[in-house]
Amino acid sequence: MDLNFLFGAFMFIIGAMTGSFLNVCIVRLPLEKSVVFPGSHCVACGTPIHWYDNIPLVSWLVLGGRCRACKEKISFRYWFVELLTGLTFLLLYRHYGVQPVLWPYLVMVSGFIVAVFVDFGYRIIPDEVSIGGMIAGVVFSLIVPQLHATRSPFLGVGFALLGVLVGGGSIYLMGIIGDFVFKKETMGGGDVKLMGMIGAFMGWKLALLTFFLAPFFGAGFGIVEKIRTKDSTIAYGPFLIMGALASLFWGDKIINFLITGGIYHL
Ligand SMILES: [Zn+2]
């Protein structure tokens, strides 16, 4: 077994464990409850969960997706979020290796995962994720200025703040225009703060690209949902996040394509 494989497996396990904590955040943050106290307990009967029933990915399967005490079903989402976080951590490690930017990106995507599930469930993005993420992005830019392709901590923070401004500003402006055109609130404050977070971590260029990519993800899903539920108001946060991830992985390629030659094919 080579070291790369071992480290990949390690990242997957760390991711699954993080996912276990993200599950707690997804359940408690929208209810304004502490994510630290009390410890993990069954949401149906309140029985505290022993450590051996709280092993990421494993315990849910061993228990057959049911609480040991009351036999009430435990949502599949818990297992899915642990798997998703594990795979995301592994993917980021495969992409970035142990470059310094890996660690801030792990924090960013953890915030993304909480935001996606809470936004789909409640149509809100918790401030702990968006504002907390904005602050984390700025602080990380000081410690890891490579986030903004510079070695200067001073410039790193500057680019992060510019990212907050451009990211949040773009969607704020769109909201104002949308409110004017459709005569109702089109864009929530949560989306503005989320875009601020994306800008803080990824810089103004990729934040702007995120802004332009998100509607493509949103439109596809929106059409399906509209047919299925006849409801045209959809949570927008998850699509901003899809746009952000596409920008993170392929942003430079997309921007290059648009600048060189790509435009001639439009
Ligand atoms: Zn129970």
Residues whose N, C-alpha, C, O or C-beta is under 5 A from the ligand:
A	BS01	ZN	C42 A44 C45 G46 C67 A69 C70 K71 E72
